[in-house]
Amino acid sequence: FPSHDNWSHIKVDGFKESDGDGLKYAKGNNHPHAKVTEDQVIEIREIYKTGGHTYSSLGRKYNVSPAIISDIIKRKTWKHVE
């Protein structure tokens, strides 16, 4: 029984094939743990730009933590969304 078995023939919902070996998470709306949609990410960034909104207030509006809002605003997550 070889120790280098490759299970790349197995397909899993929420994952897509990577460019190299193995699998990686899908991005954006297709990610299995996404808490917001790409449209909401755009809204969040636009609303924040207008001023007068905190990470906490936006978190309450979109039912996510202020840390998630911070990561969206600072483009630590959802980098592919303009």
C-alpha positions, 0 to 999 in steps of 0.5 A: 500500500503506497504512502503517496496515494493521490485522491485527486479523482474525488470531487468535493462540493465547495472545493475546486481543483487547484493549479498544482497538486490537491484541492483549494477552497472556492472563492467568494459566494462559492466558498462553503463558509462564506458569511456574506455575498460578493454583492454585500462585500461591495455594499459594505465597502461603499457604505464604509467609504461614506463615513459615519459607520463603524465596523460594529454597526456594519457587523450588526447590519450584515449579521457578522462580527466587526472583525469580519467587516474589518477584514473585508474593508482592509481587503484581507478577505474578498480581495478578488472583489472590486 
